[in-house]
């Protein structure tokens, strides 16, 4: 019998079949199936009340009628009960739990089950997007970490994902940078630490070109030469871009982030005027006080706030570039969905971008993709105020330094724990450093992803490196504990021989763990559909907690063969799910810790 990966969807379809058998058409009935409070069952259908009201029926009587009409495949797998004024609770039978865990018992089967929700869809995800010739600082962390997790969630759910790093690699700052480079560049410093040297040169160039000065005019001439394609100016710009990308990639490698494209602002430079021409010809854009703008009359917030797509001095701006970017992603990549990850302060800009694109594409017959501006809140210090992004010397805290500190703090904790282990079980210093790398970086990533991205969160080293609570170390340690059981048993996790003859779960702890495991599909769907990774993080924490309760209550390596087999199977499925979920969040796991 076919086993559905998404059990909630399976129940939803069955409820609609039952409604049709009971004389209620699909259009009139939405089952509203969702995960239930574990005290009452695994899933709950809440749509009976609204349907009963429309049909002028008693909701409990209608619920009983629908249960009686459920397909045999559902009643064979679930115990059903009517609760309250007409809620229907579904509780998986132990044999059905075993059936699901067997059907999705390997990484390949689990991935295949998940890869249907977004199959045949192409999504472009735009995230990180630092400025070239500048250091990545702590402010760049959230976009990079959240964006990568969203990419992985969409990919796992079947989408073709195109990762695009929309770099800030064009604009007025390059005139001042070239001005400073030609006068004060230090070749040794450039070879040793190119980004720091470029930042120094830009600061010198900016300080040397105050408003109204001849030096500012010289910097502007440098910019004009670059914009017109002067060979020497372009060669300098390419140098700035190359060393910047190399520095960025070192950070991305540490965070296990990769990109398919680095299509920065410069890529769209020759694509801007056609966009402005078309918007003008279509009557969407118009002149207003010397600027070219798009109005959105009747909009509750933007009726009097035009979207400026060309400034009064005739120069393009972010809006111009972003419109050209939308066109390229639809025309070249054939995107079904576009996700842009930035902080909440850019919400108005991207809402106006979406409104303008909708008008534009509607008039030209282009297909409008699903568009999501994924925003995030601020990172706060432990004093509850926005985390200071400036160090004592006035320069931005480098993201590299933050990651270095994470690894060093993790190493200090690990060395302390390691000293207390039996000498024969201690890690070498090299092993400690390798483990600290995964724990330190993973702790920073997970501390961010475990929060609702819309909320501010407090950056606390002690909390994020703790072995208790919803933290990366707690989850990584759970993975390592499970692996240690299989080492002790002398078998590989998931080995068929170790699970042969397994009986269905029986004890309360076994049943609770098995029920949590089958909810992976719901957590994955919720995190992906809402583009909120914290739903998956919360599930993983709850799963690790349920595993801990199971491990404390029930001995795994018992002499009773069927019981041992089923408990090893539960351990293997928990390990598979924890590792899969953590990898989807970008957190790399460990075999020993």
LUMPA-491037 format. One record per residue (C-alpha): x, y, z. Coordinates in steps of 0.2 Angstrom, whole numbers, plus 2048, in hexadecimal, padded with zeros to 3 digits. Example, Ala and Ser with C-alpha at 12.3 -4.5 7.8 and 13.67 -1.06 7.14 Angstrom:
! LUMPA-491037
83E7EA827
8447FB824
This chain:
! LUMPA-491037
800800800
8078117FB
80D81C80A
80B82E808
81A83980E
80E847813
80183F81E
7F784F821
7F585180E
7F083E80E
7E284181B
7DD851812
7D9847802
7D183A80C
7C5846814
7C084E804
7BD83C7FD
7B283980C
7A984A80A
7A58457F8
79E8347FE
79483D80B
78C8497FE
797858801
7A185F7F2
7B38637F3
7B08757F0
7A5876800
7B186D80B
7C3871811
7C986481E
7D6870825
7E286182B
7F0866836
7FB85E843
7F285B853
7F685D865
7FF84D869
7F484A878
7E584886C
7ED84085C
7F984384E
7EE84D842
7DE857844
7D185C837
7C986C83C
7BE87082D
7AF867832
7A887583C
7A888282E
7A0875822
79387082F
78E882830
78C88481D
78387381C
77887782B
77D867833
782862845
795862844
79885384F
78C849845
79484F835
7A584A83B
79F83883F
79783782E
7A883C826
7B1830830
7A582282B
7A9827819
7BC82781A
7C581C80E
7CB80B815
7DD810813
7DB81D81F
7D181482C
7DE80682B
7EC811830
7E381D83C
7D881D84C
7CC82B84A
7C2834857
7B6844857
7BB851864
7B286086A
7A686885E
7AB85E84F
7BE85D84E
7C484C847
7D484584E
7DF838845
7EB82E84F
7F7822845
7F781084A
808809850
8087FE840
80580D835
81481783E
81F80883A
819808828
81D81A826
82E81982E
83280A823
82C813813
838822816
84681A81F
85481F814
85B83080F
85682D7FD
844827801
84283680D
848842800
83D83A7F2
82E83C7FD
83184E801
8358537EE
8238547E8
81D8647F0
8278707E4
82B8647D6
82E86C7C5
82F87D7CD
83E8897CB
8428957D9
84F8A37D9
8558A87EA
85E8B87EC
8688B97FD
8778C0805
87B8CD7F8
88A8D6800
8928E57F9
8A38E27F0
8B38EA7F6
8AB8E9808
8AD8DD816
89E8D181A
8998D682C
88C8CF839
87E8D8830
8808CC821
87E8BC82B
86B8BB82C
8688BD819
8758B0815
8708A3822
85D8A581F
85F8A580C
86989580B
85D88C817
84F89180B
85888B7FC
85B87A804
84987980A
84287D7F8
84F8717F0
84A8637FC
8388667F8
83B8637E5
83F8747DE
84D8797D3
8558877DD
8608947D5
86B89D7E2
86F8AF7DD
87A8BA7E7
8758CC7E1
8858D57E5
8868E87E7
8948E97DB
8908F97D1
88C90B7D6
89391C7DC
89F9157E9
8AA90E7DC
8AF91F7D6
8B69237E7
8BE9127E9
8C79147D8
8CC9257DD
8D491F7EE
8DB90F7E6
8E59197D9
8ED9247E7
8F091A7F6
8EF9077F2
8FB8FC7FB
9008ED7F1
9068E37FF
8F68E6809
8EB8E27FA
8F48D17F8
8F38CE80B
8E18D380F
8D98DA7FF
8C88DF806
8CF8E8815
8DA8F2809
8CB8F67FE
8C18FC80D
8D0907812
8D190E801
8BF9127FF
8BF91B810
8CE92580B
8C69297FA
8B592E803
8BE93980F
8C8941801
8B99467F7
8AD951801
89E9597F9
8A29677ED
8B59637EC
8BF9617DD
8C49507E3
8B294A7E3
8B094F7D1
8C09457CD
8B89367D6
8A89397CB
8B29397BC
8BA9287C1
8A89217C3
8A39287B1
8B29207AA
8AD90F7B2
89B9117AC
8A191479A
8AC90579A
8BE90C79C
8CA8FD79B
8D59027AA
8C69067B5
8BD8F67B0
8CD8EC7B4
8CD8F47C6
8BB8F07C8
8BE8DE7C3
8CC8DD7D0
8C08E47DD
8B38D77D9
8BF8C87D8
8C78CB7E9
8B68CF7F0
8AE8BF7EA
8BD8B57F0
8BB8BC802
8A88B9801
8AB8A77FC
8B68A480B
8A88A9816
89B89F80C
8A589080D
8A6890820
893892820
890884813
888891807
88A8907F4
88389B7E6
87F8977D4
8818A97CE
8898B97D4
87E8C47C9
8818D57D1
87B8E67CD
8888E87BF
8808D97B6
8718E47B3
8798F47AE
8758F279B
8648EB79F
85D8FA7A8
85890679A
84D8F9791
8438F77A1
84090A7A3
83B90B791
82F8FD792
8279037A2
82591579A
81E90F78A
811904793
80B91379D
81090B7AE
81E9187B1
81D92A7B0
82793A7B3
8259427C4
82F9517CA
83D94C7BE
83E93A7C4
83692A7BB
82A9227C7
81C9157C8
80C91A7D2
80190E7DB
7F19177DE
7E59107EA
7F29067F3
7F0908806
80290D809
80A9117F8
7FC91C7F0
80792C7F4
8189237F4
81D9217E2
82A9137DD
83991D7D6
8419137C8
84C9217C1
8539307CC
8519427C8
8639437C1
85F9357B5
8689277BE
8629167C1
85F9107D3
85C9007DD
84A8FF7D6
8509007C4
85C8F17C7
8508E77D0
8438E87C2
8508E37B6
8548D57C2
8428CF7C3
8418CF7B0
8518C47AE
84C8B87BB
83B8B57B2
8418B67A1
8528AD7A2
8508A17B1
83D89E7AF
83A8A17C1
82A89A7C9
82F8A27D9
83B8B07DF
8418B27F1
84B8C17F6
8528C1808
8568D2810
8528DA820
8418E2824
8478F4820
8458F080D
8338EA80E
82B8F9806
8388F97F8
8348E77F4
8218E87F6
8228F67E9
82D8EC7DE
8208DE7DE
8128EA7DB
81B8F27CC
8208E17C5
80E8DB7C6
8088EA7BC
8168E87AF
8158D57AC
8028D67AB
8038E379D
8108D9793
8098C7796
8188C17A0
8148B57AE
8168BC7BF
8208B07CB
81C8AD7DD
8268BB7E6
82B8BB7F8
8358C8801
83C8BE80F
8408CB81D
8488C882E
8498D283E
8588D9848
8658D0852
8668D7863
8748D7870
8708CF881
86B8E1887
85C8E087C
8638ED871
8688EB85E
8788E285E
8868EE85C
88E8EC84A
89D8F784E
8AC8F3858
8B78FE862
8C1905853
8B190A84A
8B28FC83D
8A48F083A
8A68DF842
8AB8D3835
8A18C3832
8B18BA831
8B68BF843
8A58BA849
8A78A9842
8B98A8849
8B28AC85A
8A489F859
8B1891855
8BD897863
8AF897870
8A988686A
8BB88086B
8BD88687D
8AD87D882
8B286D879
8C386D881
8BC86F892
8B086188F
8BD856887
8C9858896
8BB84F8A1
8BA840895
8C3830898
8D4831891
8D1823884
8C182D87E
8C983E87C
8CA84786C
8DA84D865
8DD85F863
8DA85E850
8CA855853
8C5862860
8C8870853
8BE867845
8AF864851
8B0876857
8AF87C845
89F873843
897877854
89D889853
89788D842
887883844
88388C854
88389D84C
87889683D
86C88D848
86A89B854
8648A6846
85989983D
85089284D
8488A484F
8398AA846
8428B4839
8358C283B
83A8C484D
84A8CC855
8558C085E
8628C286B
8748BD867
87B8B3876
88A8A9875
88689F884
87589B87E
87A89686D
88888B872
87E882880
87C870880
86A872887
85B87A87F
85787E86C
86987F867
87587885A
88086F867
87086786E
86B86085D
87D85C858
87F852868
86F849865
876843854
88683E85C
87D83486A
87382A85D
883826853
88B820863
87D813866
88080C854
89380B857
890802867
8837F685E
8907F3850
8847F7842
881806836
872811839
86380A82F
86C7F982A
85D7EE825
8647DF830
8647EA83F
8517ED83D
84C7DC837
83D7D6841
8397E6849
8297E7852
81D7F7852
82180485F
818800870
81F80B87E
81981D881
82B82387D
82C81986D
81B81E867
81E83186B
82F830861
827827852
819833852
825842852
82F83A843
820839838
81D84C83B
82D850831
823852821
81885F82A
826869831
82F869820
82086F817
81C87C823
82E883823
82F883810
81D88A80C
820898818
83289A815
83589A827
84388E82C
83F88F83F
83188383D
83D875838
84987A846
83B879853
83686884C
84886284D
84A86885F
83A85F864
83F84F85B
85084F864
847852875
83B843871
84A83986D
85283D87D
843838887
84282887D
854824880
852827892
84381D894
84680E889
857804887
85B803875
8687F4875
85C7E887E
85E7D587C
84C7D4876
84F7D3863
83F7DA85C
83F7E8869
8527EC865
84E7EC853
8407F9854
84A804860
859804854
84D808846
846817850
85881D854
85C81B841
84D82583C
850833849
862834843
85D835831
850843835
85B84D840
86A84D833
85E850825
85685F82E
866866834
86E865822
85E86E81B
86287C828
87487C822
87B875832
888867830
88785883B
89484E845
89683C848
89F83E858
89E84D864
